Amino acid sequence: MMKNAKSTGANWSDPDDAPRLTQDWADGADAYRGETLVRRGRPRLAQTKQHVSLRLDPDVVERFKADGPGWQARINDALRKAAGL
């Protein structure tokens, strides 16, 4: 059997050494403006996207990826245009 190439070494600490999580810590986890909870993360879209699995030719994917981040959105735009939407 092969030995793992990566080792956590001496940097690993025992989870029992972790500080106790208190109610004060939990109370500070949420941010409020007045009585309104401040929502974090990406805002919700009016229309969410549907997850699909799609097989494309490698050269097509490489072409869209070559223009940098956002390549999946550009494929979506190209498909919308091709579908006449």
Summary of the structure (lengths in Angstrom):
residues: 85
radius of gyration: 23.3
end to end distance: 55.5
largest distance: 59.7
contacts: 89
relative contact order: 0.05
helix: 36%
strand: 5%
